[in-house]
Amino acid sequence: MATVVQNDKSGINQSNDTTMSSFLYPLSESGMPKFPLLAAVSLVTVVGVFFGLYRWYQQTYSFTVGMDYFEPEFQTYWMNLLYVQLVAIVVIGGVGATWLWFTRPDADTVAHMDPIQELSIYNFIFALLASASIFIVVVLGLFVEADAAWHQVTIRDTDFTPTHIGLFYMAIPLGMDAIVLGWIWVHTRMPDYQNRVSIPLCLVAMAPILIMPNLGLNEWGHTFFYAEELFAAPIHWGFVTMGWGLFGMAGFILQCLARVRTLTRYAGEKGAEQATV
């Protein structure tokens, strides 16, 4: 557990009079960090609109131009969408990871982060986790269940079906990008993770990767010898590794809460000292 260090080297303090700082790291009138509710609601709204528009696209074009892979319209409406998604996912992950790594502050700057600023960042992390919990439910409802239902009533002639393009080549890879970028951000900018690695967060980051072998087996099996799309089919059992990996989020939250406890105790002691002066 990293200790709380504060002196005149505090270099990550962001001026709270800026719009972005007050949006992501709001402070109460007493100067203590608040939960960034507006940022969380904005994030959920933007992602919700994106998922809603994507689901509308699926509903509109799946039954009209998404039934036959060999039709020219399928290539226009679905394969082009797939190519755009793959490029976007690679660019987001590659550029984001590179930027986070090369813009990371030095170890001394991170170690001397102001405790109030660190508490604000933890509040922001909790806001991201709360938003992510909503996204998971949306993905399960709009994409996972839709994928199973689609393959129960249609005959697949390609692995790149409309629902697969939305689930395995958009929603899950974007989630993987977000988790990996979050992993890099936490380990390069938070004092409590200097010179150590969060095993629970590693499990979460590995979760989407762990299902890749089973994804290949699943598509191969459904193409050649297992046409039925049954939820409890043995060919689907490997997908539970993603759920198991996401359980690591509980461990990461406990790590965050332990650090928050240390920071709040320090802030309380500092406030008491100032009150007695």
Secondary structure, DSSP 8 states (H G I E B T S, - for coil): ------STT------TTSHHHHHHS-B-TTS-B---HHHHHHHHHHHHHHHHHHHHHHHHHHHHHSS-TTSHHHIIIIIHHHHHHHHHHHHHHHHHHHHHHHT---HHHHHT--HHHHHHHHHHHHHHHHHHHHHHHHHIIIIIHHHHHHHHHS--SSS--HHHHHIIIIIHHHHHHHHHHHHHHHHHH-GGGTTS--HHHHHHHHHHHHTHHHHHHHHHHHHHT-----TT-GGGGGGHHHHHHHTHHHHHHHHHHHHHHHHHHHHHHHHHHHHH-
